Amino acid sequence: MSGESGLLTMEQVLDVGRKILELRPLEEVLDAVVKSVSDALRAENALIILDDGNGRLRIAASNQEETEPPLSLENVSRSLFEEAVKTRKPILTESAIRDPRFSAKSSVVLQQIQAAMIVPLVGAERIEGVIYADSRSDRACFREENLEPLAAVAAFCTLAIDNARRYDSTRRALNALKRSDAPHRGRLIGTSPPMQTLYALIERIAATDLPVFISGESGTGKELVAREIHDSSLRSGKPFVALYCGNVSAEIFESELFGHKQGSFTGAIADKPGLVEAAAGGTLFLDEVADIPPIIQAKLLRFLQDWQFRRVGDTNVRTADVRVIAATNKILPQEVASGRFREDLFYRLYIFPVTVPPLRERREDLPLLVRHFLNQNHKAHGGPSGISPAVLRHWM
C-alpha cells in the first residue's frame, strides 16, 4: 500500500477502502485492514483491538504469523491505547522512548517501543476500538504524513465493521429460518409461520445486549421466550433470574430486587443481596412488569440509567451488569396513558418488543405440542403415548 517513499497516497487509501467494504464476514474485514496497515507502515505489530461494549478489550486481528507465539494486550502499550480512546484522536509518536508524553510510561519502556501510531475507530454511538501499530526499530514508516490517510482507513474500517455485523446478524436470522422446520428451538415448540418469525427475532435479539420487552396473553410462554433469548446470547453461561412483579408490596419488592442491609427493617437479621446481584453477568427477567409499584418504578429507572443501586438501608453504591428482559400480559402503552406506568421507564424497557403469538394463531403447531406433552407424561407416569385422529381433529 505504501510507495517507495514510505508515504500513503489517497488513491491507495481509497483502494483499500473499496476492498474492505466489499468483504462481508467481520474476520475478513479486520484481517484485510491489518494487512494493509502492516504493509503500509512496515510495522512489527499491527493490531485491531475492539471493545465488546462492556469495557472488555480483545485483539480481533493481528499481522502475526500462525507459527509465532500468540499476541496479547501485554504486547502493546496500554498508555498509548488509552490516550487515543480518551481523546478520540489519532496518536503518532516517532520515538516513544524520547516522547515526553509517553517516555515515562512503563509499557513503553518494557516493550522498547520506538514508534507507534494509534487511530481510534469512532462509531456512531461509541468507540469501537483502535487500529494499533508499533515498531521496535527505525525501519518503519511512522510519519506525520501517514496519519491522515490512516485515519481515513479507520473510517472505512468502522463502516466495514458495521456492515459485517449487519451481515452476520442477517446470516444468523436466515440460518434460524432454515432450521425452523425442526419442531423445537430449545424450550419452544412449533413450525408455524408465527413461530418461524419468533425464532428469527430471537436470533437477532440474542446477538445484542439491550433490554427486551415481551408481550403476550397469559399462558403463551413469555418466560420460555425470555429463557431462549438468554440461552442464545453471550450471557448464556451466567445466571437467568426471574422475578414475578405482581401483587408485591413496595417494601418487599425493593428488598427482593436490590437486597437489604442488616437491621434496615424488622426481620432484616442479616445482609442480603437482591436478585439484581444474583443475576450479575446474566439476565434479569421481570415478569408482569406493569404491576411494579410506582415508587419502585422510579428506582428501577435509575438503575437502568447507570446500572448502580443501593441495598435497602445501605449507603454503599453498587453496580451490576445485567440484561433486563421484561414481560406483561397487559397493553403497556395503555398503562402509560392511564398514568399507572412511568413513560420514561417504558422507553427504557421497550427497546426490542417481542409479541408471543397465542395458540389460536398457530393451530398447526397443536399436534406437535400434543405429542410433546403426551411423551412427557408417558415417560413420567406411563400414561398413553398417542392420541386418536378424531380427538385431535376435535381439538383443532
The 8 nearest C-alpha neighbors of each residue, nearest first, counted from 0:
[[1, 39, 11, 38, 35, 2, 7, 12],
 [2, 0, 39, 7, 5, 6, 3, 38],
 [3, 1, 5, 4, 6, 0, 7, 8],
 [2, 4, 5, 1, 6, 7, 0, 39],
 [5, 3, 2, 6, 1, 7, 140, 8],
 [4, 6, 2, 1, 3, 140, 7, 39],
 [7, 5, 4, 1, 2, 145, 8, 144],
 [8, 6, 1, 145, 148, 9, 11, 2],
 [7, 9, 11, 10, 12, 6, 148, 1],
 [8, 10, 12, 11, 13, 148, 7, 14],
 [11, 9, 13, 8, 12, 14, 7, 15],
 [10, 12, 14, 8, 9, 13, 0, 15],
 [11, 13, 9, 15, 14, 10, 16, 152],
 [14, 12, 16, 10, 15, 11, 17, 9],
 [13, 15, 11, 17, 16, 12, 10, 18],
 [16, 14, 18, 12, 13, 17, 19, 11],
 [17, 15, 13, 14, 19, 18, 155, 20],
 [16, 18, 14, 20, 15, 19, 13, 21],
 [19, 17, 15, 21, 16, 20, 14, 22],
 [18, 20, 22, 21, 16, 28, 17, 15],
 [21, 19, 17, 159, 22, 18, 16, 155],
 [20, 22, 18, 19, 17, 23, 159, 16],
 [23, 21, 19, 20, 28, 24, 27, 18],
 [22, 24, 163, 25, 166, 21, 28, 27],
 [25, 23, 163, 27, 26, 22, 28, 167],
 [24, 26, 163, 28, 27, 160, 23, 29],
 [25, 27, 29, 28, 24, 30, 60, 59],
 [28, 26, 30, 25, 29, 24, 31, 22],
 [29, 27, 25, 31, 26, 19, 30, 22],
 [28, 30, 32, 26, 31, 27, 60, 33],
 [29, 31, 27, 33, 32, 28, 60, 26],
 [32, 30, 34, 28, 29, 33, 27, 35],
 [33, 31, 35, 29, 34, 30, 36, 28],
 [32, 34, 36, 30, 35, 31, 37, 45],
 [35, 33, 37, 31, 32, 36, 38, 30],
 [34, 36, 32, 38, 33, 37, 39, 31],
 [37, 35, 39, 33, 34, 38, 40, 32],
 [36, 38, 42, 34, 41, 45, 35, 40],
 [39, 37, 41, 35, 36, 40, 34, 0],
 [40, 38, 1, 0, 36, 37, 41, 35],
 [39, 41, 140, 42, 37, 139, 38, 36],
 [42, 40, 139, 38, 37, 39, 140, 43],
 [43, 41, 37, 40, 134, 44, 133, 139],
 [42, 44, 134, 133, 45, 41, 135, 37],
 [45, 43, 42, 133, 132, 46, 134, 62],
 [44, 46, 132, 37, 62, 61, 131, 33],
 [47, 45, 61, 131, 60, 130, 33, 48],
 [46, 48, 130, 60, 59, 129, 58, 131],
 [47, 49, 58, 128, 129, 57, 59, 46],
 [50, 48, 128, 57, 56, 127, 59, 51],
 [49, 51, 56, 52, 128, 55, 127, 54],
 [52, 50, 53, 55, 49, 56, 54, 57],
 [53, 51, 50, 54, 55, 127, 125, 208],
 [54, 52, 55, 51, 50, 320, 56, 208],
 [53, 55, 52, 50, 56, 51, 49, 57],
 [54, 56, 53, 50, 51, 57, 52, 49],
 [57, 55, 50, 49, 54, 51, 48, 58],
 [56, 58, 48, 49, 59, 50, 55, 72],
 [57, 59, 48, 60, 47, 49, 46, 56],
 [58, 60, 47, 48, 57, 49, 61, 29],
 [61, 59, 47, 46, 58, 30, 29, 33],
 [60, 62, 46, 63, 45, 33, 47, 30],
 [63, 61, 45, 33, 34, 64, 44, 37],
 [62, 64, 61, 65, 67, 44, 70, 69],
 [63, 65, 67, 66, 62, 68, 61, 69],
 [66, 64, 67, 63, 68, 69, 62, 61],
 [65, 67, 64, 68, 63, 69, 70, 62],
 [66, 68, 64, 65, 69, 63, 70, 62],
 [69, 67, 70, 66, 65, 63, 64, 71],
 [70, 68, 67, 71, 63, 65, 66, 64],
 [71, 69, 74, 68, 72, 63, 73, 61],
 [70, 72, 73, 74, 69, 58, 75, 57],
 [71, 73, 74, 75, 70, 58, 57, 77],
 [72, 74, 71, 75, 76, 70, 77, 106],
 [75, 73, 72, 71, 70, 110, 76, 106],
 [76, 74, 73, 72, 77, 110, 106, 71],
 [75, 77, 106, 78, 79, 107, 80, 74],
 [78, 76, 80, 79, 81, 75, 106, 72],
 [77, 79, 81, 76, 80, 82, 104, 106],
 [80, 78, 82, 76, 77, 81, 83, 117],
 [79, 81, 77, 83, 78, 82, 84, 76],
 [82, 80, 84, 78, 83, 79, 77, 85],
 [81, 83, 85, 79, 84, 80, 78, 86],
 [82, 84, 80, 86, 81, 85, 87, 88],
 [85, 83, 87, 81, 82, 86, 119, 80],
 [84, 86, 82, 83, 87, 81, 88, 80],
 [85, 87, 88, 83, 84, 82, 89, 81],
 [88, 86, 84, 83, 85, 119, 89, 121],
 [87, 89, 86, 83, 119, 90, 118, 84],
 [90, 88, 118, 117, 83, 119, 91, 87],
 [91, 89, 117, 116, 83, 118, 88, 92],
 [92, 90, 116, 115, 93, 117, 89, 143],
 [91, 93, 94, 115, 114, 95, 116, 90],
 [92, 94, 114, 141, 95, 91, 115, 113],
 [95, 93, 113, 114, 92, 96, 97, 98],
 [94, 96, 98, 97, 113, 92, 114, 102],
 [95, 97, 102, 94, 98, 113, 112, 107],
 [98, 96, 95, 94, 102, 99, 101, 113],
 [97, 99, 95, 102, 100, 101, 96, 94],
 [100, 98, 102, 101, 97, 103, 95, 96],
 [101, 99, 98, 102, 103, 95, 104, 97],
 [100, 102, 104, 103, 99, 98, 95, 107],
 [103, 101, 96, 99, 98, 104, 97, 95],
 [102, 104, 101, 105, 99, 108, 107, 100],
 [105, 103, 101, 107, 106, 102, 108, 78],
 [104, 106, 108, 107, 109, 103, 102, 110],
 [105, 107, 76, 109, 108, 104, 110, 77],
 [108, 106, 110, 105, 104, 112, 109, 111],
 [107, 109, 111, 105, 106, 110, 104, 96],
 [110, 108, 106, 111, 107, 105, 112, 104],
 [109, 111, 107, 112, 108, 106, 74, 75],
 [112, 110, 108, 109, 107, 135, 113, 96],
 [113, 111, 135, 110, 107, 114, 134, 95],
 [112, 114, 94, 135, 95, 134, 136, 96],
 [115, 113, 93, 94, 134, 92, 133, 95],
 [116, 114, 133, 92, 132, 91, 134, 93],
 [115, 117, 91, 132, 90, 131, 133, 92],
 [118, 116, 131, 90, 89, 130, 132, 129],
 [117, 119, 89, 130, 129, 150, 90, 120],
 [120, 118, 129, 121, 128, 87, 83, 84],
 [121, 119, 129, 128, 127, 157, 153, 126],
 [120, 122, 126, 119, 127, 125, 123, 157],
 [123, 121, 125, 124, 126, 127, 120, 157],
 [122, 124, 125, 121, 126, 157, 127, 158],
 [125, 123, 122, 126, 121, 127, 52, 120],
 [126, 124, 122, 127, 123, 121, 52, 120],
 [125, 127, 121, 128, 122, 120, 119, 84],
 [126, 128, 120, 50, 49, 122, 125, 121],
 [129, 127, 49, 120, 48, 50, 126, 119],
 [130, 128, 119, 120, 48, 118, 47, 131],
 [129, 131, 47, 118, 117, 46, 119, 48],
 [130, 132, 117, 46, 45, 129, 47, 116],
 [133, 131, 45, 116, 44, 115, 42, 46],
 [132, 134, 115, 44, 114, 42, 43, 116],
 [135, 133, 43, 114, 42, 136, 113, 112],
 [134, 136, 113, 112, 111, 114, 133, 137],
 [137, 135, 134, 138, 113, 139, 114, 112],
 [138, 136, 139, 113, 135, 134, 114, 140],
 [139, 137, 136, 140, 41, 134, 42, 135],
 [138, 140, 41, 137, 40, 141, 42, 134],
 [141, 139, 40, 5, 142, 41, 138, 6],
 [140, 142, 139, 93, 40, 114, 115, 116],
 [143, 141, 144, 145, 140, 93, 146, 91],
 [142, 144, 145, 146, 141, 91, 147, 93],
 [143, 145, 142, 146, 147, 6, 7, 148],
 [146, 144, 143, 142, 148, 147, 7, 149],
 [147, 145, 149, 143, 148, 144, 150, 142],
 [146, 148, 150, 149, 145, 151, 144, 143],
 [149, 147, 151, 150, 145, 146, 12, 152],
 [148, 150, 152, 146, 151, 147, 145, 153],
 [149, 151, 153, 147, 148, 152, 146, 118],
 [150, 152, 148, 154, 149, 153, 155, 147],
 [151, 153, 149, 155, 150, 154, 156, 12],
 [154, 152, 156, 150, 151, 155, 120, 157],
 [155, 153, 151, 157, 156, 152, 150, 158],
 [156, 154, 152, 158, 153, 157, 16, 159],
 [155, 157, 153, 159, 154, 158, 160, 152],
 [158, 156, 160, 154, 159, 155, 120, 153],
 [159, 157, 161, 155, 156, 160, 162, 154],
 [158, 160, 156, 162, 20, 161, 157, 163],
 [161, 159, 163, 157, 158, 162, 156, 164],
 [160, 162, 158, 164, 159, 163, 165, 157],
 [163, 161, 159, 165, 160, 164, 166, 158],
 [162, 164, 166, 25, 160, 23, 165, 24],
 [165, 163, 167, 161, 166, 162, 168, 160],
 [166, 164, 168, 162, 163, 167, 169, 161],
 [165, 167, 163, 169, 164, 168, 170, 162],
 [168, 166, 170, 164, 169, 165, 163, 171],
 [167, 169, 165, 171, 170, 166, 203, 164],
 [170, 168, 172, 166, 171, 167, 165, 173],
 [169, 171, 167, 173, 172, 168, 166, 174],
 [172, 170, 174, 168, 169, 173, 175, 167],
 [171, 173, 199, 169, 175, 170, 174, 202],
 [174, 172, 176, 170, 175, 171, 169, 177],
 [175, 173, 177, 171, 176, 172, 170, 178],
 [174, 176, 172, 178, 173, 177, 199, 179],
 [175, 177, 179, 173, 178, 174, 199, 195],
 [178, 176, 174, 175, 179, 173, 180, 172],
 [177, 179, 175, 176, 180, 181, 174, 173],
 [178, 180, 176, 181, 177, 195, 190, 175],
 [179, 181, 190, 178, 182, 177, 176, 195],
 [182, 180, 179, 183, 178, 190, 184, 189],
 [183, 181, 189, 188, 190, 180, 367, 184],
 [184, 182, 188, 181, 187, 185, 189, 186],
 [185, 183, 187, 186, 188, 182, 181, 198],
 [184, 186, 187, 183, 227, 188, 230, 223],
 [185, 187, 184, 223, 188, 183, 227, 224],
 [188, 186, 184, 185, 183, 189, 223, 224],
 [187, 189, 183, 182, 184, 186, 368, 367],
 [188, 190, 364, 182, 191, 194, 183, 367],
 [189, 191, 180, 182, 179, 194, 195, 364],
 [190, 192, 194, 193, 189, 361, 364, 195],
 [191, 193, 195, 194, 196, 190, 361, 197],
 [194, 192, 196, 195, 191, 197, 361, 356],
 [195, 193, 197, 191, 196, 192, 189, 190],
 [196, 194, 192, 198, 197, 193, 179, 176],
 [195, 197, 193, 199, 194, 198, 192, 200],
 [196, 198, 194, 200, 195, 199, 201, 193],
 [199, 197, 195, 201, 200, 196, 194, 202],
 [200, 198, 172, 202, 196, 201, 197, 175],
 [199, 201, 197, 203, 202, 198, 204, 196],
 [200, 202, 204, 198, 199, 203, 228, 205],
 [203, 201, 199, 200, 205, 204, 172, 198],
 [204, 202, 200, 201, 205, 206, 168, 172],
 [203, 205, 201, 206, 207, 202, 200, 228],
 [206, 204, 232, 228, 202, 207, 203, 231],
 [205, 207, 204, 203, 232, 202, 208, 168],
 [208, 206, 205, 204, 209, 203, 232, 233],
 [207, 209, 322, 210, 206, 205, 204, 232],
 [208, 210, 207, 211, 322, 350, 351, 323],
 [211, 209, 323, 324, 348, 350, 322, 351],
 [212, 210, 351, 324, 350, 352, 325, 213],
 [211, 213, 352, 325, 349, 326, 351, 324],
 [214, 212, 326, 353, 354, 352, 325, 221],
 [215, 213, 354, 327, 326, 328, 353, 355],
 [216, 214, 355, 328, 354, 219, 217, 356],
 [215, 217, 328, 219, 218, 357, 214, 355],
 [218, 216, 219, 328, 215, 220, 221, 327],
 [217, 219, 220, 216, 221, 357, 215, 328],
 [218, 220, 357, 217, 216, 221, 355, 215],
 [221, 219, 223, 218, 222, 224, 355, 217],
 [220, 222, 224, 223, 219, 225, 213, 355],
 [221, 223, 225, 224, 220, 226, 286, 284],
 [224, 222, 226, 220, 221, 225, 227, 186],
 [225, 223, 227, 221, 222, 226, 228, 220],
 [224, 226, 222, 228, 223, 227, 221, 229],
 [227, 225, 229, 223, 224, 228, 230, 222],
 [226, 228, 230, 224, 229, 225, 231, 223],
 [229, 227, 225, 231, 205, 226, 230, 201],
 [228, 230, 226, 232, 227, 231, 235, 225],
 [229, 231, 235, 227, 228, 232, 226, 234],
 [232, 230, 228, 229, 205, 227, 235, 233],
 [233, 231, 205, 234, 229, 235, 230, 206],
 [232, 234, 235, 231, 206, 236, 205, 229],
 [235, 233, 281, 232, 237, 236, 229, 280],
 [234, 236, 230, 237, 232, 233, 229, 231],
 [235, 237, 234, 238, 233, 281, 230, 280],
 [236, 238, 281, 234, 235, 280, 239, 278],
 [239, 237, 281, 278, 240, 282, 236, 280],
 [238, 240, 282, 281, 283, 278, 241, 237],
 [241, 239, 283, 278, 284, 238, 282, 242],
 [240, 242, 284, 283, 285, 239, 243, 286],
 [243, 241, 285, 286, 244, 284, 240, 283],
 [242, 244, 286, 245, 285, 287, 241, 288],
 [245, 243, 287, 291, 288, 290, 286, 242],
 [244, 246, 290, 247, 243, 287, 291, 288],
 [245, 247, 248, 244, 290, 291, 243, 292],
 [246, 248, 245, 252, 244, 249, 251, 291],
 [249, 247, 251, 250, 252, 246, 292, 253],
 [248, 250, 252, 251, 292, 253, 295, 247],
 [251, 249, 252, 253, 248, 254, 247, 255],
 [250, 252, 254, 248, 253, 249, 255, 247],
 [251, 253, 249, 255, 254, 250, 248, 247],
 [254, 252, 256, 255, 250, 251, 257, 249],
 [253, 255, 258, 251, 257, 252, 259, 256],
 [254, 256, 252, 273, 253, 258, 257, 251],
 [255, 257, 273, 274, 253, 254, 275, 258],
 [256, 258, 273, 310, 254, 253, 275, 255],
 [273, 259, 257, 272, 254, 310, 271, 255],
 [260, 258, 311, 310, 271, 254, 270, 312],
 [261, 259, 270, 312, 263, 313, 311, 262],
 [260, 262, 269, 270, 267, 268, 263, 259],
 [261, 263, 267, 264, 268, 260, 265, 269],
 [262, 264, 312, 260, 261, 267, 311, 259],
 [265, 263, 262, 267, 266, 261, 312, 260],
 [266, 264, 267, 262, 263, 268, 261, 269],
 [265, 267, 268, 264, 262, 263, 269, 261],
 [268, 266, 262, 261, 264, 265, 269, 263],
 [267, 269, 261, 266, 262, 270, 265, 260],
 [270, 268, 261, 267, 271, 260, 262, 259],
 [271, 269, 260, 261, 259, 272, 268, 267],
 [270, 272, 258, 259, 269, 260, 273, 261],
 [273, 271, 258, 276, 259, 257, 270, 274],
 [258, 274, 272, 257, 256, 255, 275, 276],
 [273, 275, 277, 256, 276, 278, 255, 257],
 [276, 274, 278, 273, 277, 256, 257, 279],
 [277, 275, 279, 274, 278, 273, 319, 272],
 [276, 278, 274, 275, 279, 273, 240, 272],
 [277, 279, 281, 275, 238, 276, 240, 282],
 [280, 278, 276, 320, 321, 281, 319, 277],
 [279, 281, 320, 321, 237, 278, 234, 282],
 [282, 280, 237, 238, 234, 278, 321, 279],
 [281, 283, 322, 239, 321, 278, 323, 240],
 [282, 284, 323, 240, 278, 241, 322, 239],
 [285, 283, 241, 324, 325, 240, 323, 286],
 [286, 284, 325, 242, 288, 241, 243, 324],
 [285, 287, 243, 326, 288, 244, 325, 242],
 [288, 286, 327, 289, 326, 244, 290, 245],
 [287, 289, 290, 286, 285, 291, 244, 327],
 [288, 290, 287, 291, 327, 340, 331, 329],
 [289, 291, 245, 288, 244, 287, 292, 246],
 [290, 292, 288, 244, 289, 296, 293, 295],
 [291, 293, 295, 294, 249, 290, 296, 248],
 [294, 292, 296, 295, 291, 297, 340, 339],
 [295, 293, 296, 297, 292, 298, 249, 291],
 [296, 294, 298, 297, 292, 293, 299, 249],
 [295, 297, 293, 299, 294, 298, 300, 291],
 [298, 296, 300, 295, 294, 299, 301, 293],
 [299, 297, 295, 301, 300, 296, 302, 294],
 [298, 300, 302, 296, 301, 297, 295, 303],
 [301, 299, 297, 303, 302, 298, 344, 296],
 [302, 300, 304, 298, 299, 303, 297, 305],
 [301, 303, 306, 299, 307, 300, 304, 305],
 [304, 302, 300, 306, 301, 305, 299, 347],
 [303, 305, 301, 302, 306, 300, 307, 347],
 [304, 306, 307, 303, 302, 301, 318, 308],
 [307, 305, 302, 303, 318, 319, 304, 320],
 [306, 308, 318, 302, 305, 317, 316, 319],
 [309, 307, 317, 316, 302, 318, 310, 306],
 [310, 308, 316, 317, 313, 315, 311, 314],
 [309, 311, 259, 258, 257, 313, 312, 260],
 [310, 312, 259, 313, 260, 254, 258, 309],
 [311, 313, 263, 260, 310, 259, 314, 262],
 [312, 314, 310, 311, 315, 260, 309, 259],
 [315, 313, 316, 309, 312, 310, 311, 260],
 [314, 316, 313, 309, 317, 310, 308, 312],
 [315, 317, 309, 308, 314, 307, 318, 310],
 [318, 316, 308, 307, 309, 315, 319, 310],
 [317, 319, 307, 306, 308, 320, 316, 305],
 [318, 320, 279, 306, 321, 276, 275, 307],
 [319, 321, 280, 279, 306, 318, 322, 281],
 [322, 320, 281, 279, 282, 280, 319, 323],
 [321, 323, 282, 283, 210, 281, 208, 324],
 [322, 324, 283, 210, 282, 284, 321, 325],
 [325, 323, 211, 284, 210, 212, 283, 285],
 [326, 324, 285, 212, 284, 286, 288, 213],
 [325, 327, 213, 286, 287, 214, 212, 288],
 [328, 326, 287, 214, 329, 288, 286, 289],
 [327, 329, 216, 215, 214, 217, 330, 287],
 [328, 330, 327, 331, 289, 214, 334, 215],
 [331, 329, 333, 332, 334, 328, 327, 214],
 [330, 332, 334, 333, 329, 335, 289, 340],
 [333, 331, 335, 334, 330, 336, 345, 342],
 [334, 332, 336, 331, 335, 330, 337, 329],
 [335, 333, 331, 337, 339, 332, 340, 336],
 [336, 334, 340, 332, 338, 333, 337, 342],
 [337, 335, 333, 338, 334, 332, 339, 340],
 [336, 338, 334, 335, 339, 333, 340, 332],
 [339, 337, 335, 336, 340, 334, 341, 342],
 [338, 340, 334, 337, 335, 341, 293, 336],
 [339, 341, 335, 334, 338, 342, 289, 293],
 [342, 340, 344, 343, 335, 345, 339, 338],
 [341, 343, 345, 344, 335, 340, 346, 336],
 [344, 342, 346, 345, 341, 347, 300, 348],
 [345, 343, 347, 341, 346, 342, 300, 348],
 [344, 346, 342, 348, 343, 347, 349, 341],
 [347, 345, 349, 343, 344, 348, 342, 350],
 [348, 346, 344, 345, 349, 343, 350, 303],
 [349, 347, 345, 346, 210, 350, 212, 344],
 [348, 350, 346, 212, 345, 351, 347, 352],
 [351, 349, 348, 210, 211, 352, 347, 346],
 [350, 352, 211, 349, 212, 353, 210, 204],
 [353, 351, 212, 213, 349, 211, 350, 354],
 [354, 352, 213, 212, 214, 351, 355, 211],
 [353, 355, 214, 215, 213, 356, 352, 197],
 [354, 356, 215, 219, 214, 353, 357, 221],
 [355, 357, 354, 360, 358, 193, 215, 219],
 [358, 356, 359, 219, 360, 355, 216, 361],
 [357, 359, 361, 360, 362, 356, 219, 365],
 [358, 360, 362, 357, 361, 356, 363, 395],
 [361, 359, 358, 357, 362, 356, 193, 363],
 [362, 360, 358, 363, 359, 364, 191, 193],
 [361, 363, 364, 365, 359, 358, 360, 395],
 [362, 364, 361, 365, 191, 366, 190, 189],
 [365, 363, 189, 362, 367, 366, 361, 191],
 [364, 366, 368, 362, 367, 363, 369, 395],
 [367, 365, 369, 368, 364, 370, 363, 391],
 [368, 366, 370, 364, 365, 369, 371, 189],
 [367, 369, 371, 365, 370, 366, 372, 364],
 [370, 368, 366, 372, 371, 367, 373, 365],
 [369, 371, 373, 367, 368, 372, 366, 374],
 [372, 370, 368, 374, 369, 373, 367, 375],
 [373, 371, 375, 369, 374, 370, 376, 368],
 [372, 374, 376, 370, 375, 384, 371, 377],
 [375, 373, 377, 371, 372, 376, 384, 370],
 [374, 376, 372, 378, 373, 377, 379, 371],
 [377, 375, 373, 379, 374, 378, 380, 382],
 [376, 378, 381, 382, 374, 380, 375, 379],
 [379, 377, 375, 376, 381, 380, 374, 382],
 [380, 378, 376, 377, 381, 375, 382, 374],
 [379, 381, 377, 382, 376, 378, 375, 383],
 [382, 380, 377, 378, 379, 376, 383, 384],
 [381, 383, 377, 380, 376, 384, 373, 378],
 [384, 382, 385, 377, 381, 373, 386, 376],
 [385, 383, 373, 377, 374, 382, 386, 370],
 [386, 384, 383, 373, 387, 370, 374, 369],
 [387, 385, 388, 390, 391, 384, 383, 370],
 [386, 388, 389, 390, 391, 385, 392, 393],
 [389, 387, 391, 390, 392, 386, 393, 385],
 [388, 390, 392, 387, 391, 393, 386, 394],
 [391, 389, 393, 392, 387, 388, 394, 386],
 [390, 392, 388, 394, 393, 389, 395, 387],
 [393, 391, 395, 389, 394, 390, 388, 387],
 [394, 392, 390, 391, 395, 389, 388, 387],
 [395, 393, 391, 392, 390, 365, 389, 366],
 [394, 392, 393, 391, 362, 365, 363, 366]]
